[in-house]
Amino acid sequence: MVLENLLYTDTHEWLKIERDEALMGITDYAQHELGDIVYIELPAVGDKVIKGEPLGSIEAVKAVEDIISPLSGEIIEVNKILEDTPETINKSAFEEGWLVKIKISNKDELDELLDANAYKKLIED
């Protein structure tokens, strides 16, 4: 499932942009590839993140993967539900399973993200 109103990365994160904030999660494709998610490590509110660098990690039965920050900015909200129920991502990658909200520090970085059609092509190849 790829939602039309979001932006995507080639490392399988999604972003919903509202003004200078980005709600972020991992895609349905990513959660499916990982399998059952058992643990997630996220940054704290106030932490600075840099585009292209890890902001946390996600542990599944099959693998442990870094979560790559798609934008530079400051973490302004973290999904606390995932601390106790990380499997929420498997059930609802685009709704309840969001990861963090980032206050965007460089809007030019948005130009490097993929639209829904480009992301669909990426996961089909």
C-alpha positions in Angstrom: 0.0 0.0 0.0 1.3 3.4 -1.0 -0.7 6.5 -0.1 -0.9 9.3 -2.6 -0.8 12.3 -0.1 2.6 11.4 1.4 6.3 11.7 0.5 8.7 8.8 0.6 12.4 7.9 0.9 14.4 5.2 -0.9 15.0 3.7 2.6 11.2 3.2 3.1 10.2 6.0 5.4 7.0 8.1 4.7 6.4 11.7 5.6 3.2 13.7 5.9 4.2 17.4 5.6 2.2 20.1 7.4 3.7 23.6 7.1 7.2 23.2 8.7 6.5 19.9 10.4 6.8 16.3 9.1 5.1 13.3 10.6 7.2 10.3 9.9 6.9 6.5 9.9 8.1 3.5 8.0 6.1 2.3 5.0 3.8 -0.7 4.8 6.3 -2.3 2.4 9.1 -1.9 5.1 7.0 -3.3 7.9 6.0 -6.3 5.7 9.7 -6.9 4.8 10.8 -6.7 8.4 8.1 -9.1 9.7 6.9 -8.9 13.3 8.3 -5.8 15.0 9.4 -6.5 18.6 11.3 -3.4 19.7 11.8 0.2 18.5 14.3 2.8 19.7 13.4 6.4 19.0 15.1 9.7 19.7 13.9 12.0 22.6 11.9 15.1 22.1 14.4 18.0 21.6 17.0 15.8 19.8 18.4 17.2 16.6 18.3 14.9 13.5 20.3 15.1 10.3 19.1 14.0 6.9 20.7 10.7 6.0 21.8 9.7 9.5 20.2 7.2 11.8 17.6 8.6 14.2 16.8 5.3 15.8 16.4 1.6 15.1 13.7 -1.0 14.7 14.1 -4.6 15.7 12.0 -7.4 14.2 12.1 -11.1 14.3 14.0 -11.2 11.0 16.4 -8.2 11.4 17.5 -5.0 13.2 17.5 -1.9 10.9 18.5 1.7 11.4 15.7 4.3 10.9 17.2 6.9 8.6 16.2 10.5 9.1 14.7 11.8 5.8 15.1 15.4 6.9 17.2 17.6 9.2 15.4 19.2 12.1 14.3 18.8 15.7 12.2 16.0 17.2 9.0 17.7 18.6 7.0 14.6 19.3 7.5 10.8 19.7 4.9 8.1 19.4 4.9 6.8 23.0 2.5 4.0 22.1 5.4 2.2 20.4 7.3 1.8 23.6 4.9 -0.8 24.9 3.4 -2.0 21.6 5.9 -1.7 18.8 3.8 -4.2 16.8 1.4 -1.3 16.2 3.6 -0.6 13.2 2.7 -3.9 11.7 -1.0 -3.3 12.2 -1.1 0.3 11.2 2.1 1.7 9.5 0.4 4.8 8.2 -1.9 5.7 11.1 -1.3 4.6 14.8 2.2 3.3 13.9 3.8 6.7 13.1 7.3 7.2 14.7 8.2 10.9 15.2 7.2 14.4 14.3 10.1 16.6 13.1 10.3 20.4 13.0 11.9 20.8 9.6 15.1 23.0 9.6 15.8 22.9 5.8 12.7 22.8 3.5 15.0 22.4 0.4 15.5 18.7 1.6 11.9 18.1 0.7 12.8 18.3 -3.0 14.9 15.1 -2.7 12.0 13.0 -1.5 9.9 10.7 -3.7 6.3 11.1 -4.5 3.9 8.2 -4.4 4.4 7.2 -8.1 8.2 7.2 -7.7 8.0 5.2 -4.6 5.7 2.6 -6.2 8.2 2.3 -9.0 11.1 1.8 -6.5 9.3 -1.1 -4.7 8.2 -2.8 -7.9 11.8 -2.9 -9.3 
